[in-house]
Amino acid sequence: MKRVVTILLIAAALFAVRTAYAQGVISRTGIENPEKWINSYFAAGKVPPFSFAYEEISSAKFITEWRFSKKKLSAPKGVVAYTFSWTDPGNTVRVSCDVRGYTGYGAVEWMVRFKNISRGNSAKIAVIKAADYKVNEPGAKGFTARYCSGINGAREDAQVEEFDLRAGVIRDFTPTCGMSSEGSSLPYYNIISRDADAGVVMAIGWTGRWNARLRGVTSLEYKLSAGLEKANFYLRPGEEVRTPLVATVFWKGGDVASGHNALRRFVAEYHAPRVSGALWAPVSAGFDMGSPLPCQAAECLTEELALATVKRCRQFDLVPEVFTLERGWNIADGHWRANDDLFPDGLGRLAALIHSYGSKLMVRVAPENISRGTPVIKEHPEFILTAEKGSDYLFDFSNPRAVDYICKQFDEIMAEGGIDGLICDVTGDLGKYWDKNDEADRAGIVEMKYVAGLYRFWDYILQKYPQCAMDNGAQGRRLDLEAVSRSAAVSQPGYLSAEATQCRQYGLELFLPLQGSIARSCDAYDARSCYAGTFTYCFDLFRIGGDSAPMRARAEEYRDIRSYLCKDYYPLSGLEPLLHNDIWVAKQYHDRASGSGIIVAFRRSSAENATFAASIKAVDPAASYELYDYDTQSTQIVTGSELIKGYKMRVDKRQSVLLRYSLR
């Protein structure tokens, strides 16, 4: 150990004498050829765009002296992949970086791993910044940083925030409770180069406690870093850990949405789940239509009622692609099989009926949460994490044997019950469990292994049951890049008001093409507030005096427009906060391939202006467009120039507009 430290100190001193260290600067130059770009910034003798501390010495001061190697990996067409490695002179630690570049998307991403390749414990590794670089943008006149506030179960969720990233400004972000999207911000940041019509989006993939720092340097330069909030550990012989995935998307364009659409296209193509090769964007229906007290949500759902609900959907021509069974079907978290009192024969009969209609069954589970008194605690106490006295438990995904066990358990449960996919929820402050179970001098180890184990579980289920993607969004609190890569987020909260849902969707869609909310009302204003890349309805099919026609109308119009909802997105009401009810909220989705798109607008209950003029984006001013109104079912011809100048919409208070435009 002393020999390693001495070597590092000597190397650092020699480096300092030769030249003063300067933080690596990356640019968009050459990103059109991602292979060349990658080999330029990840090369022997160069400081890579990530950093860490090894025995309290910054990697920037010594990593160029470590033994370097690279290996090109096989990859799909349009993707280039490498693994680069750096090994210390003492042959103790190998740092590997898996890098992928994407032709035509201006995107590159990487993930860093640490492995102890010696027979003894490693020195301390800390201050891990999976991405750590400066960006230089010639021609810029300063920078604006844009992001969305986090998901905290409030109307203020996912509001667009901006600040001037001028010289000397430093902003730090980290989530709360170990939930990657809960807290002050989502893990996506769009840095806009003013007057340069360009920028960079940084997206973080870590379903745990990441951190990010944005720092202004000059009017032409800023610094981005992202990594682990807590990391200060040594590695045992043979031990390996991974760190967050970080994607950098370079974009150009003068429109306010240019950077966001660059990210949306990249995510839709490479970080969104697919089933049978197609983007997984299902129409779903739930069983939770409300129940009298003492029932809450779907806790009183019986097999008979569930079967009747599915049959009623068939009767009313409302059969979705997926039926989602929410909480209440099982006894408790950690007891993952159906409640015998409600489903005496398990879920087999329900699944069989759903499958006979050509649909799939997804069930909500909380694999990580373990309630007191559940069987797994007695049978496998070694698979359980505890925090404080009196609290429930957490399943130990940091234990490889525990992950093997839960993969087998859920494989059996899904096979026996005819379950096609999982909606994975989680509650509580996971961070306190991770910290409580870290050993001395190994802060962050449990979290890193837990998150990696969670990905292994998710990937196992996706591979075994490929007919449905999963939903790992945890009602919006897990929307980092790694989670959305495996998640369609088919059932975000349905308890929010229509206006709160509008606020939330408006911001989320700037960064993510595939997520949605639950509609409990078939009123056009309410249901359209929930339209996004996915859509789930929980309409009351048994209410006396109800009418199934508007239910079908909502389902049919969503199916008609959904191909647009993962395309380019334009927030037509600007980026100011949308929290008040005296405004209009309007947005546009545009398909570049066909030149067509849709416009959705809401006049809220206190909006005095009877009309709203929306300046439509991305249309050809010289072309003619056919404009179809879903409410009046009427068509008119307008020019692109008229749409750009401002198409005027008029509806009563608390009413909505849904239009489709297409080239003639």
N, C-alpha and C positions, 0 to 999 in steps of 0.2 A: 504493500500500500504506500509506504513512504517513498519507495523508488518511483512509483507512478506519479506521485505528487511532485517530486523533485524534477522529473522529466518535463512535466507540464509547466512548472514554474520557469525552467530554463528556456523552453520553447516560447513561452509568453514573453520573456525578457528579450530574447533574440528578435522576435517579431516586432516588439515595441521599438527596438533600436533601429531596425530596418525601415519601418514606416509607421506612422501613427495610424491606428485602426480607424477606418471609416465604415459606417453601417452600409451594407449593400443596398444599391438602388436598382429597382427594376423599372422597366418601361414597356410600352406596347410594341415597340419596334421589333419586328420579326415574329410577332405572335401569329401572323398568317401561316407561318411554318412552325407549328408547335414543337416538332422534333428538334429543330435548330434552336428554338427559344429555350427549351428545357436543357439541352446540352450546353447552352451558353451560361445558364445560371446555376446549374448543378454540375460542376466540373472540378477536376483536380486543381488544387491551389487556389480555389475561390471560396469565399465564405457563402454558404447556401442561404436561402431566404427563410431560415428558421434558426432558433438559438436555444441554448440551455446553459445551465451552470453545472460544472463538474468539479466537485470539491471547492465550491465557492469561486471558481474562475469561469468567466464567460467563454462560451465555446467560440465566439468570434476571435478570440485571442490565440486559439490553439488548433482549431479543427483543420486548418490548411496543412498542418504538420502531421495529421493522422493519415494512416494508410487508406487510400481511396480505391474504390472499385465500382463498376457499373455493369448492369445486366439489362439488356433489352428484353421485354416480355411480349408474348403474343397478345393481340388486342383486336377488337372489331374494326371494320373499315371506318376510317375517319378518326380513329383514336390511336394515339401513340402512348406506350407505357414503358417505364423504366423502374428499376430499383437501384438506387445509389447507396453505397455503404461507406462508412468511415470507422476505422478501428484504431483504438488508442495504441501508443507505442508499447505499453505493457501488456498488450493482448488480453485486456480484461473486458472492455465494453465495445460492442459493435452498435453503431447508430445507423439505422437503415431508413431510407425515405422512399416510399412508393409514390411515383409521380405519373400523372396521366395528363395528356394534352388533347384538345378536341378541335379538329380542323373545322373551320367555318363558324365557330362559336366564340372565338377570342377568349377561350377558357383554358385554364390549367389548374390542377388540384394536386395536393400531396398530403401524405400522412406519415408521421415519424414514429419509428419503433426503437426501443432500447432493449438490448439483450446482453446479459452477462455470459461471456464465453469462457470464463476462467473457472478454476476450482475453488476460489475463495470469494468472499463478498466483495462487491464493487465499492468504489468510493461513492459519496453522496451525489445524487442527481437532483437538481432543483430548477426553479424558475423556467419551466418549460414553455417556450413560445413556439408552437407548431408552425406559425407564420410570423415572421419578423423582418420587415423590409420597409424601405422608403420608396415612394413613387414620385417620379419626376415627370411633369407634364408641361413641355414647352408651349408657350403661348397662353398659358392659364393666367388669369388675374384673380387668383385666390380660389378657395374651394368651399363648397357647401356639403356638409355631411347630412344624409337623410336616412332615417330608420323608422321603425314602428315600435310603439310602446308594447310592453309585454302583455301576456294573457293572465289576468287576475280575477276573472269572473265579474267584471264591471263594465259599465257602458264605455268607459275610457279605454278599453282594450284595443290594441292595434291602431291607435291614432298615429297619424304621420307626424314625425318630429324632425326638425331641422336645426342646425346651428352652423355658424361660420367657423370653419376649421382654419383660422388664421394662425400666424406664427405665435407660439407660446401657449396655445389652447390645448389642453389635455382633457379627454373625456374617457372614463373607465366604465365598463359595463360587465355585469355578471348576473346570472339568474339566481333565483331564490329556491330553497327547498330541494335542490338537486333536479329541478324541472327546467329543461333547456329553454322554454319559452315563457316561463313565469318570471315576473320581476319588472325591471325597468325597460327592457327592450327585447325584441326578437333577435336571433343571431344572424342578421343580415344587414349590411351597411352599404349604401350607395354613396360614393364620394364623387361629387360632380365638379368638374373643372370649369369654372366660370369663364365664358368667352372663348372656350376651346372646343365646345360642342363634343365633349368626351368625358370619360370618367371610368371608375373602377367599382365593381361590386365585390365585396368580400362576404362569403357565406361560410358558416361554421357548422360542421357536423360533429356533434358530441352530445349524447343524451345524458348529460350530467352537468357538472359545474364548470363550464368554460369561462374564460374571461377574454375581453377584448379591450384594446386601448387604441384610440385615435388621437394623433398628436400633430398639430400644425407646425411646420418647420419654416418655410418661406412661402411667398406667393406662388412659387413654382414647385413646391415640394412638400410632402407630408409623410408621416410614418404610420403604418398599420401593424398591429401585432395581435395575435390571438393564441390562446393556449389553455392551460389548466389553471384553475383558481388555486388549487392546493396540490403541491408536488414537492416533496423533500424526502427522498428515500434512497436506500441502497438496494441493490439487486442481489439475490442469492445466486449461487452457481446454476447456470442453465435457465434462469428466470428471464422472461421477456414480457414487456408491456407495450401497449400502443397509446397514442395520443390523439387529439382531435384531427379530423379531416378538415382541411381548409381549401376552399375553391376561390380563385380570383378570376373574375370575368371582366375583360377590357371591352369597353363599348364606345361607339361614336354615334352622334346624332343630336340635333338641336332641340328635339321635343322633350318635354319634361319627363315623359315615360320611356325614353330610349333605353336607359340603363336597366330599368325594371323589366322591360320586355326582352332585353338580351338575357337576363337571368331566367325569366319565365320560359323562354325557348330552350335554354340549356337544361333547366330542371325537368321540363316536360320530356325532353329527349333522353336524358341520361340519369335523372334522379327521380323518376316517378315509376310506380309499379306498373307492370304489364301482365296481362293474362292472355295467353295464346298469341303473344306478339303485339297485342293492342293495348293502348293506354287504358288502365283500369279506372273507369269513371262511371260507376253504376248508379242506377236509380234504385233506391232502397225504401222499404216500408218497415215501420216498427210496430210493436204491439202495445206500446204505452199510450193509451188514449185518455188517461186520467181515471181515477177510481175514488169513490167516497172514502173518507177516513174510516178505519185506521190504515187503510192501504196508502202507500206512497209509491208513486210511479207504477211499476209493473210488479210489485211484490205479491200481489194477489192473483196474478195470472195463473190460471190452471191449464192443464192440457186441453180440456174441453173448450175453454174460451180461446186458447191459441189456435186450435183447429178450426173453430168457427170463424175466427178473424181471417185466417188464410182463405177459407171457403168464401167468405163475404167479399174479399178482394177479388176473387175469381168471378163472383156473381156480378160485381159492379165494374168488371173489366179494369181492375186496378192492380193486377199482379205485377210486382216489380221484378227486377233482376235479382235482388237480394232481400231477404227478410232478416231483420236485425232483432235479436232477442236480448233485451236489456237486463238490468239487475233484477233479481228475484227468482230466477229459474233454479239457482242453486242455493244451498243452505247458508254458506258464508264464504268469505275469501279464505282460500286454503282448502276448502272442501269443494272440489271442482266438478263434482258430478251433480246431476239434477236432483232437486228436492223430491223425495219419494211422495210426500204429501200432495204435491202439486202435479208432478209428472211420475205416476207410479211405474210406468214402463220406460222411464228415461225419455230422451228426446227422439227416439227412433220413429215413432208414428208421425210426429210433427215434421221431421225431416223428410220422411217418405212422401207425405202429402205435398210439401213444398217442391220436392224434386219432380213429382208427377206433373206439376204445373210449369216445369222448366226453369225454376228459380233455385237460388242457393240460400243456405242458412248460415248466418254469422251470429255468434253469441258473445256477449260482453263478459269478460273475465278480468280478474286482477291478479295475474300470476305472481306478482311481487309481494302483495300484501297477504299476510297470514294472520287470521283472527285467532284469538285465544281459544284453546280447546279443540282445534281441528286436528285430524288424524296425523298429518305430516309432522306435527310438533312431537308427538309421542314416538312415531315410527323412525323419524330421522332428525333428532335434535341437532345433529352436526350440520344440517342444512339450513339452520335458522340463525338470523342475525337479530340481536336485541339492542335496544338503545337505553331507555331509562325504565325504571321500575313502574309497572302498571300499564306500560304501552303495549300495543300489539307488536307483531313481529314482522320481519322482512325476510323473504326467501333469499338465500345467499347465492346470487348469481356469480359471485367472485370465486366460488368453489366449482372446479370443473366436474367433479362427481355429482354435485347438486344439479348442474346444468344437464348432464346426461340423464339424471333421474326425471327432471321435469319435462324434458323432451319426450321421454318414453311415456310418462303419465299422460301428457296431452295428446300424443299420438293415439293412445288407447281410447281416451275419452272421445276424441273426434271421430275415430273409426267406429266405435260402438254407437255413438249418437247420431251418425250421419251428418256431422257438423262440417261445413265447408271452409269456414274462416273464423278468425278471432278478432274481436275488438278489445284490445288490451288497454285497460285503465290502470291507474295507480293513484293512491292518495298518501298524504303524509309528507313529512320532511325527511327525504331519503338521506340527506347529508349528515344528519345526526347519527344515523346507523353506520354510515361509512366511516365517519371520524371515530366513533366509539370503538370500532373493531380494527382500526389501524394499529399495528404494533409500533413500539418505540422506534424512532428514527426511520419510519416507513410511511410517512404521511402521504396519502393519495393512492396508495397501492390498492386498497380495497375498492375504491371508486373505479380506478382504471380497469381492474379485472372484472368488476361487476358489470360495467357498461359493455365490455367486450363479451362477457358471458351472455348478456341480454341480447346482443346482436346475434350470437350463435344460436340462441333459442329461436329468435324471430326467423332467421334464415332457414333453420331446420323445418319449421312449420311451413314456411313458404315453399320449400322444396318438396315436402311431402304432400302438401295440399295446394297445388298450383292453380286450382280453378277459381280461387278467390285471393286477392291480395289481403293483407292484414290492415287493421286500423290501429296504429300505435300513437295516435295523436293525443291521447289522454285528455280529450275535450279541449284541445288547443294548447295544452301546456307542454307538449313535446312536438315542436315543429322545426327542429334543427334539420340540417341537410341529411344526416344519417337516418333519422326517423322517417322523414318524408320519402326517402328512397324506398322504404318498405311499406309505406302507409298511404292509403287513399283518404284517410280521415273522413269516413262516411257518416259519422254521427257526432258532430260537435254539438254543443249544448242547445237544447230547445227551450230552455227556461228564460232566455233573453227576450225582451220586447222586440218588435219589428225594427224599431229605430236603433236599438242597441246592436242588433244583428247587422243592419245596414252599415253602421259605424265600423264594426269589426271586419266585415267582408271587404269594405272599401279599402282599408289599409292592408289586410292580409294579401289581397290579390295583386298588390304592387310587387310582391316578392314570390308568391306561391300560386301556381296555376291549378293545383288539385287539392281542394278541401271544400267543405260546405257545412251547412247547418240543418237542423231538424225543423220542418214546418209542421205546426200543429193545427193550423187553420188553412182552409182552402180559399179564403179571401185572397184575391189577386195581390193586393198590397202586401199582406202578410207573407204569403208563400213566395212571391218574387223577391222579397227581402232575403230569402234563404238560397236563391239560385246561385250556384257557383260551379266549380268543376265537378262536384258531386251534389246530390240532392236526396234527402230522406224525408218522407212524409209519414206522419202519425195522425191521419184524419180519423175522426170519430165516425165509425161505420155503423154504429148501433143507435145513434141519437134519434129519438122520435121527432118527426118533422124535418129531419135533415134531407139534403138533396145531394145525390151522388154526382150530378152533372158538373158542378164546379170542381169537384175532386178530380174527375177525369180530365177536365180542361187544363188544370194545373199540371197533371202528370204528362198529358199529351204535348202541351206547349214546351215543357222542359225538355222532353225527348227531341222535340223539333229544333231547339236552339243549343243543346248541350255541346255539340261539336265546336261551337264558337267559344265556349267558356274557358277553354284552356289555351286559346290563341292570345294575340296581343291585347293588352288591356290599357284603357285610357280613362283616368278619373276626370270626368267632365266638370265636376263641381269644384275643381281646384284642390289644394292640399291643406286648406285651413281646417281646424277642428270641426267636426260635424255633430257636436253633442246637443245642439239646440233644435227645437221643433219648429222654428220659424224659417226654415230653409227648404230648398229643393236639393235632392241628392241624385246625381246622374252619372252614369258610366257607360263605356262603350267597349265592345269586344270585336276585334277585326281579324279576319282571316286573310293574310297576305297572298296566299296562293290563288284564291278565287276573287279577291277584291270585295268581298261581301262581309257583313257583320251584323251585329245587333246593338240596340240602344235600350237601356233600362233606366227609368227615371221615377222618382218618388216625390210627390208634393206632400210634405208633412203637415200635421194637423194645425199648426199655427202659422203656416207660410201664407202671407198676405198676397204675394204675387201670384196671380192666376196663371201666368205663363212663365216659361223658362226657355231661353234661347241657348241651345247647346251647339258649340262649335265642334263639328265632327272631324275626327282626325283620320289621316292616312287615306283619304279618298282622292280621286283624280278630279281636279276642278273642271276639266274639259269633258268629262264623261257624264252620261245620264244614268240615273239610278232608279230602280223600282223600290218604293218604300211601302212595306206591308205593316198594317196596324193590327196586332193580335186581338185587341178589344173590339174594334169596329169591323174587323175582317175586311177592311177596305184597302185599296191600293192607289198610290199616286206616283207620278213621275216627277223627279226633281233632279236638278243638276248638281254635280259635285261642288260647284262654286257656291250654290245656295246652301248646301250642307255645311261647308266650311265657314261661311259668313255667320251662320247661326240658325239652326233649324228650330222653329218655335213650337213648343209643346204646351198644351193646355188641358188641365184636368181639375176636378174639384179637390178640396182639401182631403188629405189622407187617401189619395188615389194614386195609381201608378200608370206608367206608360211602358209598353213593350213594342219595339219596332224592329223590323228586319230590313236591311237595305241590300240590294244586289245589283250588279252591273247589268244594264240592258244589252 
